[in-house]
Amino acid sequence: MTAFLEDDLVIGRRVKIEQRVLARRDGRRELRELVVHPGSVVLLPLLEDGRIVMIRNHRWAVDRTLLELPAGTLEPGEDPAVCAARELEEETGYRAAQLEPLIGFFPAPGGSDERMALFLARGLAASEQKLDQTEQIEVVPLALNDVLARIRANEIEDAKTIASVLYFHTFLRR
């Protein structure tokens, strides 16, 4: 599953790490590592009553359960809208009648080339949650004002969620 290269860099199932040579201002060169990522999606699912479908998601990398928006990694060659529809159903148990692409952004451009696409999901219909074996996710619908209050109180620490909710609140809230 994971292979170690001779220079101790790792190629994984979803990402790989490459070394890149950067030119410095003093004319010398410096070696840096880059996480090469296939891209991802994040969804802002809206229920008919205006609540946002959030999830409590246990994140093993930080050993914490975070309140966040559903999201997922693109499969090779996958259309982001197809990934968004799949991840919405897998993580929340909802299907969307409409998936509207909003913006794209780089969540960690200091060390990764991952580009994330934000989708607004409307016309939600209950389906069945289809979690991966390692996922521990609880669906938590919340009013926008509650989500904003939790961002302000630093109860929501997930960057993609903060950026997406604030974008929605600032530019799309009707």
N, C-alpha and C positions, 0 to 999 in steps of 0.2 A: 504494500500500500504506500509506504513512504520510503523514498530512496535517499541515501546520503551521498552527496557528490564528493569528489576527492578534496575539495576545498571546504568541506563541512557545511555547504549550503543544502537546503532541503527542497525537494519537489514533493508536494502533497497532492491530495485528491482534488482540492479546490484551488489552491494557490501554489506559486513557486517563488523562490527567492533568487534573484539574480544580482550579480555584482556589476556595478557600473563605475566607470572612471570619470570623475568630474575634474574640470580644469579649475584651478584656484587662481585668485587675483595675483598671487606672487609668482605665477608661472608654473608652479609644481602641480602634480596630479594627486588626487585623493580617491581612494576606493570607498564606495558606499554600497549598501544593500538596498534593494528595491523589492517590495512585495508585489508580484505581478498577479493581478486579480481579474477574473473574467467579467466583472461587473455585477451589479445587484439592483434590486428594486425595494422600495418602501411604499407602503400603502396607507392612505388616510381614509378608512372606511366610515361612511356616514350612514347612520340609521335614519329612518323616516322622521323620528322625533328630534333629530339634530345631534344626538349623542355620537361620539367617536368610539369606534370599537378598538379598544386598547388591549394589550396582553401583558400579563405578568409572565416573564420568560426567564428561567434560570440560565444564567450565562456562566459556563464553567471557566472561561478565561479569567473572569474577575471574581468567581466564586460568590456570586450574588444573584438574587432575583430582581430583575429590573422591570419597571413599568415602561412599556414602549409600544410603538406601532409595529404591526406585522411587517416582515421583510424577508428577503431571501436572495440567494445567489443564482445568477444565470447559469444554465447548462451551456456547454459549448455550442455556439451558433444559434442560441435560443432568442426569440423575439422578446423584448422586455415585457410587452403586454401579456404574452402567454405565461411568462414567469410570474407576473403580478397576479393573474387569475388563479394560477396553481397555488401560490403561496398564501393568498387570501383564504382559500378553502382549507388548505392543509392546516394552517395555524389558528384560524378563527371559526371554521365551520360555516362560513358564509360564502355565497356566490354573488357576484355583482352583475347587474344588468348593464351598467355603464362603467367603463374604466377610462378615465380622462388623464392623459399624460400632462403633467404640470411643468416640472423643472428637472434638470439634472445637476448633480454637484459631486465634488470630490470630498468624501468624508475624512480622509487622512492623507492629504497630498504631500506631507513631509516624508513619507516613506512607502507610499503605495500608489499605484495607478488606478485603483478602483474608482469607477464612476457609478454613481447611484442615481436611479430614475425614480422620481416621486409620481405616484398615481393617486387620483381621487377616485374612490369607489363609491358608487351610488346604486340605488335600487337593489339593496341587499335582500337576499332570500336565505333562510336557514337551510343548511346542508348538513354535512357531517365533518367534524374535525378529523384530520388524517395526519397525526403527528409522526415524525420520525422516531425511531426507538430511543434516541437519546434526548428528545425534547420533553421539557416539563413546562407546559404552557397553560395558563388559565385566562379565559376571555373576561375582560372587564370593560363594559361600556360606560363611558363617562361624558358628562356635559363639557363643552368646550371651556367654560369658565373654571370648572374643576381642574381640567388638564392645565390650563394657564396658571392657576394658583399653585399646582404641584410643581410646575417648572420654576416659578418664582421662589418657592420654598426649597428648591434643590432636591425635591423628592423624585424628580425625573432627571436622570443623569445621562441618558442615552442621547448622543449628539444628533443622530438622524431624526429622532423623534422631536427634539427641541427645534431643530431647523425646520422640519416639515410643518409642525403645528404653528410655529410663529409665521411661516410663509402663508399658510392658509388663513390665519387670523388677520394678518396684515393686508393681504392682497385679494383674497377670495371670499371672505365672510360676507354674506349678503343679508 
